[in-house]
Amino acid sequence: MTMTRTIDSGVKQAFAERLFGDVLGMFNLAGVYLGETLGLYEAMQDGRPVTAPELARQASIAPRYAREWLEHQAANGVLRLEADSEDPDERRFSLPAEHAAVLADRDDLDFLAWLGRGGVAGFSRLPDVAQAFRTGGGVSWEQFGDPMRLTQGDANRPLFLHALARDYLAAIPDVHARLTAGGRVAEIGHGMGWAAIGMARAYPNVTVDGYDIDAPSVAYARENARAYGVEDRVRFTATDAAQAAGEYDLVTAFECIHDMPRPVEVLRAMRSMVKPDGAVIVMDERAEERFAAPAGDVDRFLYGFSLLVCLPDGLSHEPSVGTGTVMRPATFERYATDAGFRRVEVLEALDHPFFRFYRLHP
Ligand SMILES: C[S@@+](CC[C@H](N)C(=O)[O-])C[C@H]1O[C@@H](n2cnc3c(N)ncnc32)[C@H](O)[C@@H]1O
């Protein structure tokens, strides 16, 4: 039997317009990618209005492209048109201070220029992801390569270097007291190493051992620890965290459990590594407790990353539980319980728009 479907032309028009808006956002991010990659925001960071030929000279790019980028960015409200002119090369544009913080200051908690790079890193692998949809296979973190590693690193860097200890660990009194006195920390799935480095800088008496399965990430993390002068107290090892061992006062895993093909094995290792009176802290996505459609912005954002990166990464190994980015609290609680933890506590007082903090009780 064929179903007759009537079309509401108003709904159809509204949907078409909505998709058109999505495309405008995508193009805006393409401009952000070019601005960040070519150092154009940095060149304009001081707020001085520039013409296309001036920007071209300063950033060593071709003047005709400088003009198109400046006009595109001003047309999209990223840059401000300071002085108009009939001659396009005489027009002057500036980067407002508030936009410069988001686009050019890697230490600002609102730094988001990595979104352009992250989009390109994900989109460039979409043909492989489509193939994985057909086969049930995956696209590994290694295949996503440096563009994705560095994007991930830049995304959490300001949080880990500036806020993790000050606003989050300091709000867990026994952990804060212990780290202030000294102690050993194990940082699981450390990526570029920023959380380990941030903890070592905030607590000058601790030593941190990082464990990550991705050897290139370990090499970057070592370089970063050297650049921040903490290489004597922060050590990074390339290994599957399921094989890690030791005796630690604090064991952490930040935004990585949902990526792991076998999270229970890693959580089990984390449980065995913590001293009886120590703490295990996990930070992962603040997905809603239940699936809903349409969903809120956080779940929509997480589903985007899940389609592009995290689910294909998780499914690139066998066997895999295939969690994806949208790891709901009940799923995580199940993993932790299966790993032998007695209780999972959501640290509600530790508020972050995108992350939820859990404390696991051995
Ligand atoms: C999304 S990145 C997060 C990196 C870092 N924690 C951050 O927040 O920027 C996930 C990391 O987990 C690592 N990883 C995945 N499975 C792992 C395993 N079994 N053992 C150790 N590291 C693992 C990956 O190599 C990657 O560096």
The ligand as an SDF file (V2000), in Angstrom:
LIG
                    3D

 27 29  0  0  0  0  0  0  0  0999 V2000
   39.6840   12.7400   22.5160 C   0  0  0  0  0  0  0  0  0  0  0  0
   41.3280   12.4420   22.9820 S   0  0  0  0  0  0  0  0  0  0  0  0
   41.4200   13.2860   24.5560 C   0  0  0  0  0  0  0  0  0  0  0  0
   42.8170   13.7100   24.8990 C   0  0  0  0  0  0  0  0  0  0  0  0
   42.9240   14.5380   26.1870 C   0  0  0  0  0  0  0  0  0  0  0  0
   42.4820   13.8020   27.3450 N   0  0  0  0  0  0  0  0  0  0  0  0
   42.1200   15.8170   26.0550 C   0  0  0  0  0  0  0  0  0  0  0  0
   41.0840   15.9700   26.6970 O   0  0  0  0  0  0  0  0  0  0  0  0
   42.5330   16.6790   25.2620 O   0  0  0  0  0  0  0  0  0  0  0  0
   41.2880   10.7370   23.4780 C   0  0  0  0  0  0  0  0  0  0  0  0
   42.6560   10.2100   23.8320 C   0  0  0  0  0  0  0  0  0  0  0  0
   42.5030    8.9150   24.4030 O   0  0  0  0  0  0  0  0  0  0  0  0
   43.5750    8.1220   23.9430 C   0  0  0  0  0  0  0  0  0  0  0  0
   43.2220    6.7010   24.1080 N   0  0  0  0  0  0  0  0  0  0  0  0
   42.2290    6.0130   23.4880 C   0  0  0  0  0  0  0  0  0  0  0  0
   42.2260    4.7310   23.8990 N   0  0  0  0  0  0  0  0  0  0  0  0
   43.2240    4.6050   24.8070 C   0  0  0  0  0  0  0  0  0  0  0  0
   43.7150    3.5210   25.5990 C   0  0  0  0  0  0  0  0  0  0  0  0
   43.1680    2.3080   25.5310 N   0  0  0  0  0  0  0  0  0  0  0  0
   44.7520    3.7700   26.4270 N   0  0  0  0  0  0  0  0  0  0  0  0
   45.3080    5.0050   26.5030 C   0  0  0  0  0  0  0  0  0  0  0  0
   44.8870    6.0470   25.7800 N   0  0  0  0  0  0  0  0  0  0  0  0
   43.8550    5.8700   24.9430 C   0  0  0  0  0  0  0  0  0  0  0  0
   43.7600    8.5740   22.5050 C   0  0  0  0  0  0  0  0  0  0  0  0
   45.0100    8.1850   21.9890 O   0  0  0  0  0  0  0  0  0  0  0  0
   43.5810   10.0660   22.6360 C   0  0  0  0  0  0  0  0  0  0  0  0
   44.7940   10.7240   22.8840 O   0  0  0  0  0  0  0  0  0  0  0  0
  1  2  1  0
  2  3  1  0
  2 10  1  0
  3  4  1  0
  4  5  1  0
  5  6  1  0
  5  7  1  0
  7  8  2  0
  7  9  1  0
 10 11  1  0
 11 12  1  0
 11 26  1  0
 12 13  1  0
 13 14  1  0
 13 24  1  0
 14 15  1  0
 14 23  1  0
 15 16  2  0
 16 17  1  0
 17 18  1  0
 17 23  2  0
 18 19  1  0
 18 20  2  0
 20 21  1  0
 21 22  2  0
 22 23  1  0
 24 25  1  0
 24 26  1  0
 26 27  1  0
M  CHG  2   2   1   9  -1
M  END
$$$$
